[in-house]
Amino acid sequence: MAVTEGLLKLMNRDELEGVLAHELAHVTNRDILIGSIAATMAGAIMIPGQYGSMDCVHGGGSSSDNQAGEGVWERSA
């Protein structure tokens, strides 16, 4: 396990040992696994929504009066 120089300067050996033991307990109890799965699921739900909202804003879809390759904001009068 690695710690930063700042943490080594800030804490004495006993405090550092307690912090590392606490963090390793999270790994042992699989707290980190549950958090990682939750974050991955949230990201998987969010990404399609982001693409959908960008498509809507940038004139996604086609209509019969649009020429090929011409966006909604690029129409000529």
C-alpha positions, 0 to 999 in steps of 0.5 A, a space after each residue: 500500500 502507498 501513502 503520500 509524503 504529505 500524509 507521512 508528515 501529517 500523521 505519526 506511525 500509530 495514526 497512519 496505521 489506524 487510517 490504513 487499517 480502516 481503509 483495508 477494512 472497507 476492502 475486506 467488507 466489500 464496501 468498495 465493490 458495492 460502491 463501484 457497481 453502483 457507480 458503473 450502473 449510474 454511468 450506464 444509465 446516464 450515458 444514453 441519456 446524454 447522447 439523447 439530449 445532445 441529439 435533440 439539441 443539435 437537431 437530430 432526426 430527419 424531416 422531409 424538408 431537410 436536405 441530406 447533411 443539413 442540420 436544423 440550424 443550417 437551413 437557408 430561407 
